[in-house]
């Protein structure tokens, strides 16, 4: 047994976890059995999980599924995740099971144990906030991980587009400034026909215009969230209104127009929107 450790339990039994960390049994098992590489989950994903868990708790409370005390504790802990105060407690590599179960549980355990600490309870006791029954209420790894991916990607893409627009506008301004500056065009490493520097710059500006349009289309696709599909897309164990309300709450907190995906089976089984966004970014690059 580790020195200065506590015993955490899950469905597989007991495991020792260092006292100073907020994660629990499933995270500890992942560290042991998936000790592969050095690539940890990006900060953007951890923030997205904080947003998601806070919103889920608020909606569960609104729907009468979670009491006020648990909501307040979960929200406080989730805010610390969002703000990056608990980043050191998310040690898992990207190499894990297919649905991101370990990272989802990492978030559940950290928020649960931090909430317990805020309530002056004992870490690992799962009281008054349980990682599965409370933090993960109405959710599954199969809908939370895709949702977190889309939140993270959308927030980053939303930041990128104005930056590319700024570059495009600067190049367009130079195109106008150099409209009358003539140079010799080059083809096949030889002098060709005349062209203005402004015309050359206008081509670059237009390429970026097209890139921006593709990025905007990709961003819109990322607004469709899987949350509420639970394990296989049926929404089993979630309130019928949970999906739409959770997406609306995420939209409210992030300031982006997230919405509930119209078909959760599609949302859970494929991620075409991420592939499209990746393609748009590669085209930009």
Sine and cosine of phi, psi and omega as CSV:
sin_phi,cos_phi,sin_psi,cos_psi,sin_omega,cos_omega
0.00,0.00,0.63,-0.78,0.01,-1.00
-0.91,0.42,0.56,-0.83,0.12,-0.99
-0.94,0.34,0.49,-0.87,0.00,-1.00
0.77,0.63,0.76,0.65,-0.03,-1.00
-0.83,-0.56,0.23,-0.97,0.09,-1.00
-0.84,-0.54,0.26,-0.97,0.05,-1.00
-0.99,-0.16,0.85,-0.53,0.11,-0.99
-0.95,-0.31,0.46,-0.89,-0.01,-1.00
-0.78,-0.62,0.48,-0.88,0.17,-0.99
-0.57,-0.82,-0.25,-0.97,-0.06,-1.00
-0.91,0.41,-0.28,0.96,0.00,-1.00
-1.00,-0.07,-0.10,1.00,0.03,-1.00
0.86,-0.51,-0.48,-0.88,-0.07,-1.00
-0.99,-0.15,0.47,-0.88,0.10,-1.00
-0.43,-0.90,0.58,-0.82,-0.01,-1.00
-0.99,0.13,0.70,-0.72,0.02,-1.00
-0.75,-0.66,0.68,-0.74,-0.01,-1.00
-0.85,0.52,0.66,-0.76,-0.06,-1.00
-0.87,0.49,-0.54,0.84,-0.14,-0.99
-0.98,0.19,-0.13,0.99,-0.04,-1.00
-0.98,-0.22,0.38,-0.92,-0.02,-1.00
-1.00,-0.10,-0.25,0.97,-0.02,-1.00
-0.95,0.30,0.19,-0.98,-0.08,-1.00
-0.83,-0.56,-0.51,-0.86,-0.17,-0.98
-0.89,0.45,-0.74,0.67,-0.10,-0.99
-0.93,0.36,-0.60,0.80,0.07,-1.00
-0.90,0.43,-0.68,0.74,0.01,-1.00
-0.89,0.46,-0.65,0.76,0.03,-1.00
-0.91,0.41,-0.62,0.78,0.02,-1.00
-0.90,0.44,-0.66,0.75,0.05,-1.00
-0.86,0.50,-0.57,0.82,-0.03,-1.00
-0.97,0.22,-0.72,0.69,-0.16,-0.99
-0.99,-0.10,-0.26,0.97,0.05,-1.00
-0.86,-0.51,0.71,0.70,0.00,-1.00
-0.98,0.18,0.94,0.33,-0.11,-0.99
-0.83,-0.56,0.82,-0.57,0.11,-0.99
0.93,0.37,-0.20,-0.98,-0.08,-1.00
-0.78,-0.62,-0.02,1.00,-0.09,-1.00
-0.99,0.16,0.95,-0.30,0.02,-1.00
-1.00,-0.01,0.22,-0.98,0.03,-1.00
-0.87,0.49,0.70,-0.72,-0.02,-1.00
-0.88,0.47,0.48,-0.88,0.04,-1.00
-0.82,0.57,-0.59,0.81,-0.02,-1.00
-0.88,0.48,-0.59,0.81,0.04,-1.00
-0.94,0.34,-0.64,0.77,0.01,-1.00
-0.90,0.44,-0.69,0.72,0.06,-1.00
-0.86,0.51,-0.70,0.72,-0.02,-1.00
-0.88,0.48,-0.64,0.77,0.05,-1.00
-0.90,0.43,-0.61,0.79,0.06,-1.00
-0.88,0.47,-0.70,0.71,0.06,-1.00
-0.87,0.50,-0.74,0.67,-0.05,-1.00
-0.88,0.48,-0.73,0.68,-0.05,-1.00
-0.92,0.40,-0.60,0.80,0.05,-1.00
-0.90,0.43,-0.73,0.68,-0.02,-1.00
-0.90,0.44,-0.65,0.76,0.02,-1.00
-0.88,0.48,-0.66,0.75,0.01,-1.00
-0.90,0.43,-0.67,0.74,0.02,-1.00
-0.88,0.48,-0.72,0.69,-0.02,-1.00
-0.92,0.38,-0.67,0.74,0.05,-1.00
-0.87,0.50,-0.60,0.80,0.06,-1.00
-0.92,0.39,-0.70,0.71,0.03,-1.00
-0.86,0.52,-0.56,0.83,-0.05,-1.00
-1.00,0.01,0.10,1.00,0.04,-1.00
0.98,0.20,0.32,0.95,-0.04,-1.00
-0.99,-0.16,-0.18,0.98,-0.07,-1.00
-0.59,-0.81,0.75,-0.66,-0.06,-1.00
-0.98,0.22,0.23,-0.97,-0.11,-0.99
-0.89,0.46,-0.63,0.77,-0.01,-1.00
-0.88,0.47,-0.73,0.68,0.00,-1.00
-0.91,0.42,-0.64,0.77,0.04,-1.00
-0.85,0.53,-0.76,0.64,-0.05,-1.00
-0.88,0.48,-0.65,0.76,0.01,-1.00
-0.93,0.38,-0.71,0.70,0.01,-1.00
-0.89,0.45,-0.67,0.74,-0.03,-1.00
-0.89,0.45,-0.66,0.75,0.03,-1.00
-0.89,0.46,-0.72,0.69,0.00,-1.00
-0.91,0.41,-0.66,0.75,0.00,-1.00
-0.90,0.44,-0.60,0.80,0.05,-1.00
-0.88,0.48,-0.61,0.80,0.04,-1.00
-0.92,0.38,-0.56,0.83,0.09,-1.00
-0.91,0.41,-0.72,0.69,-0.01,-1.00
-0.86,0.51,-0.66,0.75,-0.06,-1.00
-0.98,0.21,-0.13,0.99,0.02,-1.00
1.00,0.05,0.14,0.99,-0.04,-1.00
-0.95,0.31,-0.34,0.94,-0.07,-1.00
-0.91,-0.42,0.34,0.94,-0.05,-1.00
-0.83,0.55,-0.56,0.83,-0.04,-1.00
-0.91,0.41,-0.22,0.98,-0.04,-1.00
-0.99,-0.17,0.24,0.97,0.07,-1.00
-0.86,-0.52,0.97,0.22,-0.16,-0.99
-1.00,-0.03,-0.03,1.00,-0.19,-0.98
-0.95,0.30,0.58,-0.82,0.07,-1.00
-0.97,0.23,0.23,-0.97,0.06,-1.00
-0.95,0.30,-0.29,0.96,-0.01,-1.00
-0.99,0.10,0.96,-0.29,0.00,-1.00
-0.36,-0.93,-0.20,-0.98,-0.05,-1.00
-0.91,0.41,0.27,-0.96,-0.21,-0.98
-0.87,0.50,-0.50,0.86,-0.09,-1.00
-0.99,-0.14,0.12,0.99,-0.02,-1.00
0.94,0.33,0.46,0.89,-0.05,-1.00
-0.83,0.56,-0.67,0.75,-0.08,-1.00
-0.91,0.41,-0.64,0.77,0.02,-1.00
-0.94,0.34,-0.62,0.78,0.09,-1.00
-0.86,0.51,-0.71,0.71,0.01,-1.00
-0.94,0.34,-0.53,0.85,0.09,-1.00
-0.84,0.54,-0.72,0.69,0.03,-1.00
-0.90,0.44,-0.71,0.70,0.00,-1.00
-0.86,0.50,-0.71,0.71,-0.06,-1.00
-0.94,0.35,-0.67,0.74,0.00,-1.00
-0.90,0.44,-0.73,0.69,0.00,-1.00
-0.91,0.42,-0.66,0.75,0.03,-1.00
-0.88,0.48,-0.79,0.62,-0.06,-1.00
-0.93,0.37,-0.57,0.82,0.07,-1.00
-0.93,0.37,-0.63,0.77,0.05,-1.00
-0.89,0.46,-0.66,0.75,0.04,-1.00
-0.88,0.48,-0.67,0.74,0.01,-1.00
-0.89,0.45,-0.68,0.74,0.04,-1.00
-0.86,0.51,-0.59,0.81,0.00,-1.00
-0.99,0.11,0.15,0.99,-0.01,-1.00
0.89,0.45,0.51,0.86,0.06,-1.00
-1.00,-0.08,-0.17,-0.98,-0.04,-1.00
-0.96,-0.27,0.86,-0.51,0.02,-1.00
-0.82,0.57,0.68,-0.73,-0.01,-1.00
1.00,-0.02,-0.18,0.98,-0.03,-1.00
-0.98,0.21,-0.33,0.94,-0.06,-1.00
0.90,0.44,0.33,0.94,0.03,-1.00
-0.72,-0.69,0.76,-0.66,0.15,0.99
-1.00,0.02,0.01,1.00,-0.04,-1.00
-0.86,-0.50,0.87,-0.49,-0.01,-1.00
-1.00,-0.06,0.72,-0.70,-0.03,-1.00
-0.88,0.48,-0.63,0.78,-0.02,-1.00
-1.00,0.06,-0.80,0.60,-0.15,-0.99
-0.96,0.29,-0.42,0.91,-0.05,-1.00
-0.93,-0.37,-0.86,0.51,-0.05,-1.00
-0.91,0.41,-0.60,0.80,-0.05,-1.00
-0.99,-0.15,0.22,0.97,-0.04,-1.00
-0.84,0.54,0.71,-0.71,0.03,-1.00
0.93,0.36,0.29,0.96,-0.08,-1.00
-0.74,-0.67,0.23,-0.97,0.12,-0.99
-0.59,-0.81,0.41,-0.91,0.12,-0.99
-0.82,0.57,-0.51,0.86,-0.08,-1.00
-0.94,0.34,-0.36,0.93,0.08,-1.00
-0.94,-0.35,-0.40,0.92,0.00,-1.00
-0.97,0.26,-0.67,0.74,-0.04,-1.00
-0.91,0.42,-0.72,0.69,0.09,-1.00
-0.86,0.51,-0.64,0.77,0.01,-1.00
-0.89,0.46,-0.71,0.71,0.02,-1.00
-0.89,0.45,-0.64,0.77,0.04,-1.00
-0.86,0.51,-0.69,0.72,-0.05,-1.00
-0.94,0.34,-0.63,0.78,0.06,-1.00
-0.88,0.48,-0.74,0.67,-0.03,-1.00
-0.88,0.47,-0.73,0.68,-0.02,-1.00
-0.91,0.42,-0.67,0.74,-0.02,-1.00
-0.91,0.42,-0.67,0.74,0.00,-1.00
-0.89,0.45,-0.65,0.76,0.00,-1.00
-0.94,0.33,-0.65,0.76,0.02,-1.00
-0.91,0.41,-0.62,0.79,0.01,-1.00
-0.90,0.44,-0.52,0.86,0.08,-1.00
-0.97,0.23,-0.55,0.83,-0.08,-1.00
-0.95,0.31,-0.66,0.75,-0.13,-0.99
-0.83,0.56,-0.74,0.67,0.03,-1.00
-0.88,0.47,-0.53,0.85,0.03,-1.00
-0.91,0.40,-0.70,0.72,0.04,-1.00
-0.91,0.41,-0.60,0.80,0.04,-1.00
-0.88,0.47,-0.64,0.77,0.03,-1.00
-0.89,0.46,-0.70,0.72,0.02,-1.00
-0.90,0.43,-0.69,0.72,0.01,-1.00
-0.86,0.50,-0.69,0.72,-0.02,-1.00
-0.91,0.41,-0.61,0.79,0.02,-1.00
-0.91,0.41,-0.67,0.74,0.03,-1.00
-0.92,0.39,-0.64,0.77,0.02,-1.00
-0.89,0.45,-0.61,0.79,0.04,-1.00
-0.89,0.45,-0.64,0.77,0.05,-1.00
-0.93,0.37,-0.56,0.83,0.04,-1.00
-0.87,0.50,-0.66,0.75,0.02,-1.00
-0.95,0.33,-0.64,0.77,-0.01,-1.00
-0.89,0.45,-0.60,0.80,-0.06,-1.00
-0.99,-0.17,0.36,0.93,-0.09,-1.00
-0.86,0.50,-0.49,0.87,-0.07,-1.00
-0.96,-0.28,0.15,0.99,0.02,-1.00
-1.00,-0.01,0.92,-0.39,-0.07,-1.00
-1.00,-0.09,0.63,-0.77,0.07,-1.00
-0.64,-0.77,0.13,-0.99,0.06,-1.00
-1.00,-0.05,0.80,-0.60,0.08,-1.00
-0.94,0.33,0.37,-0.93,-0.04,-1.00
-0.80,-0.60,0.76,-0.65,0.15,-0.99
-0.67,-0.74,0.61,-0.80,0.02,-1.00
0.82,0.58,0.59,0.81,0.02,-1.00
0.89,0.45,0.41,0.91,-0.01,-1.00
-0.73,-0.68,0.37,-0.93,0.11,-0.99
-0.89,0.47,0.63,-0.78,0.00,-1.00
-0.82,-0.57,-0.79,-0.61,-0.04,-1.00
-0.99,-0.17,0.31,-0.95,-0.03,-1.00
-0.91,0.42,0.48,-0.88,0.07,-1.00
-0.46,-0.89,0.51,-0.86,0.07,-1.00
-1.00,0.03,0.45,-0.90,0.07,-1.00
-0.89,0.46,-0.55,0.84,0.05,-1.00
-0.89,0.46,-0.65,0.76,0.04,-1.00
-0.90,0.45,-0.65,0.76,0.02,-1.00
-0.88,0.47,-0.72,0.69,0.01,-1.00
-0.91,0.41,-0.56,0.83,-0.01,-1.00
-0.90,0.44,-0.54,0.84,0.05,-1.00
-0.90,0.44,-0.67,0.74,0.02,-1.00
-0.91,0.41,-0.65,0.76,0.01,-1.00
-0.88,0.47,-0.65,0.76,-0.01,-1.00
-0.92,0.38,-0.60,0.80,0.06,-1.00
-0.86,0.51,-0.68,0.74,0.01,-1.00
-0.93,0.36,-0.57,0.82,0.08,-1.00
-0.85,0.53,-0.71,0.70,0.00,-1.00
-0.92,0.39,-0.62,0.78,0.06,-1.00
-0.88,0.48,-0.68,0.73,-0.01,-1.00
-0.88,0.47,-0.67,0.74,0.02,-1.00
-0.89,0.45,-0.66,0.75,0.04,-1.00
-0.90,0.43,-0.64,0.77,0.01,-1.00
-0.91,0.42,-0.61,0.79,0.03,-1.00
-0.91,0.41,-0.65,0.76,0.05,-1.00
-0.90,0.44,-0.69,0.73,0.02,-1.00
-0.89,0.46,-0.66,0.75,0.00,-1.00
-0.88,0.48,-0.67,0.74,0.00,-1.00
-0.87,0.49,-0.62,0.79,0.03,-1.00
-0.91,0.42,-0.50,0.87,-0.02,-1.00
-0.96,0.26,-0.18,0.98,0.00,-1.00
-0.98,0.22,-0.22,0.98,0.03,-1.00
-0.99,0.13,0.90,-0.43,-0.12,-0.99
-0.97,-0.26,0.57,-0.82,-0.02,-1.00
-0.99,0.13,-0.25,0.97,-0.10,-0.99
-0.82,0.57,0.70,-0.72,-0.05,-1.00
0.97,-0.24,-0.22,0.97,0.05,-1.00
-0.98,0.21,-0.32,0.95,-0.10,-1.00
0.78,0.63,-0.71,-0.70,-0.24,-0.97
-0.94,0.33,-0.71,0.71,-0.11,-0.99
-0.78,-0.63,0.14,0.99,0.04,-1.00
0.96,-0.27,-0.15,0.99,-0.04,-1.00
-0.99,0.14,-0.31,0.95,-0.07,-1.00
0.99,0.17,0.22,0.97,0.00,-1.00
-0.84,0.54,0.70,-0.71,0.00,-1.00
0.97,0.23,0.16,0.99,0.11,-0.99
-0.87,-0.49,0.52,-0.86,0.06,-1.00
-0.88,0.48,0.59,-0.81,-0.01,-1.00
-0.83,0.56,-0.45,0.89,-0.02,-1.00
-0.99,-0.10,-0.03,1.00,-0.11,-0.99
-0.88,0.48,-0.70,0.71,-0.09,-1.00
-0.86,0.51,-0.79,0.61,-0.05,-1.00
-0.93,0.37,-0.63,0.78,-0.01,-1.00
-0.93,0.36,-0.64,0.77,0.00,-1.00
-0.90,0.43,-0.70,0.72,0.03,-1.00
-0.88,0.47,-0.66,0.75,0.01,-1.00
-0.91,0.42,-0.63,0.78,0.01,-1.00
-0.93,0.36,-0.63,0.78,0.07,-1.00
-0.89,0.47,-0.65,0.76,0.05,-1.00
-0.88,0.47,-0.67,0.74,0.00,-1.00
-0.89,0.46,-0.70,0.72,-0.07,-1.00
-0.96,0.26,-0.62,0.79,-0.04,-1.00
-1.00,0.06,-0.37,0.93,-0.08,-1.00
0.98,0.19,0.20,0.98,0.04,-1.00
-0.92,-0.38,0.53,-0.85,-0.12,-0.99
-0.98,0.18,0.85,0.53,0.05,-1.00
-0.91,0.42,0.49,-0.87,-0.01,-1.00
-0.56,-0.83,0.30,-0.95,0.02,-1.00
-0.97,0.26,0.77,-0.64,0.02,-1.00
-0.87,0.50,0.72,-0.69,-0.06,-1.00
-0.93,0.37,-0.34,0.94,0.01,-1.00
-0.69,-0.72,0.97,-0.22,-0.09,-1.00
-0.94,0.34,-0.39,0.92,0.04,-1.00
-0.92,0.39,-0.65,0.76,0.08,-1.00
-0.92,0.39,-0.65,0.76,-0.05,-1.00
-0.89,0.45,-0.56,0.83,-0.03,-1.00
-1.00,0.07,-0.47,0.88,-0.16,-0.99
-1.00,-0.05,-0.31,0.95,-0.02,-1.00
-0.50,-0.87,0.35,-0.94,-0.02,-1.00
-0.73,-0.68,0.84,0.55,-0.02,-1.00
-0.85,0.52,-0.57,0.82,-0.03,-1.00
-0.90,0.44,-0.62,0.78,0.05,-1.00
-0.93,0.37,-0.63,0.78,0.04,-1.00
-0.90,0.44,-0.68,0.73,0.02,-1.00
-0.90,0.45,-0.69,0.72,0.02,-1.00
-0.89,0.46,-0.65,0.76,0.05,-1.00
-0.88,0.48,-0.67,0.74,0.03,-1.00
-0.89,0.45,-0.65,0.76,0.02,-1.00
-0.90,0.43,-0.62,0.78,0.02,-1.00
-0.94,0.35,-0.62,0.79,0.05,-1.00
-0.91,0.41,-0.62,0.78,0.05,-1.00
-0.89,0.45,-0.69,0.73,0.05,-1.00
-0.87,0.50,-0.70,0.72,-0.03,-1.00
-0.90,0.43,0.00,0.00,0.00,0.00
